[in-house]
Amino acid sequence: MHREALIVARLGADLRALRKTRGLTLEALASQLDCSVGWLSQVERDISSPDPQDVSRLARALDVPMSILDQSAPAREEGRLVRNGHHRAIGERAKGLTEMLLSPDLTDAFQVIHSVFAPGAERREPVVRPTQEVAYLMVGRLDIWLDENKFTVTQGDSFRVRDQALKWANPYDRPATLIWVISPPVY
């Protein structure tokens, strides 16, 4: 099976998961894309194959980087394994933050994310998401604020975010690496 067939084989389920996570109906997303509901439904069921321009439009409409929709795996591993070096880059949503999707695809009730916070990186404006998240700090130190409470987490610490405003900063001289489990998925 060649690369394009592998991407299409997984694309429909990922698109459906992203659409549902954002609370969009097929009709709403089709309207936003100026396409037919039938075509979009066929793409989600892997009956139709979108061209690269359509995939780009879908990524923009769902507010995800193209890289989240551009990954392939051998058929027997698809949805089961992600080999080292083949994790999907989620992209930087904040300067100094690099993230990768560790989950095999976007169809589970949770996602596992690998985040690296560069020295000096920070998120000044708090974010509140309708999620439950648990993070484990693998390497480094990171300052976090849960609502107005500041904590410094160090290697081996874990924390939970649930219905709280979160902001962070890495004022330290080394990168901080976190593994997140997020439910429901946000990417």
Protein Blocks (a to p, Z undefined) as FASTA:
>chain_A
ZZklmmmmmmmmmmmmmmmmnopafklmmmmnopafklmmmmmnomaccdfklmmmmmmm
nopafklmmccddfklgokaccehiaccebjabghiacddfbfblmbfbdcddddddehi
acfbacdddbddddddfbdcddddehjbccdddehiacddehiacddddfbfbdcddddd
ddddfZZ
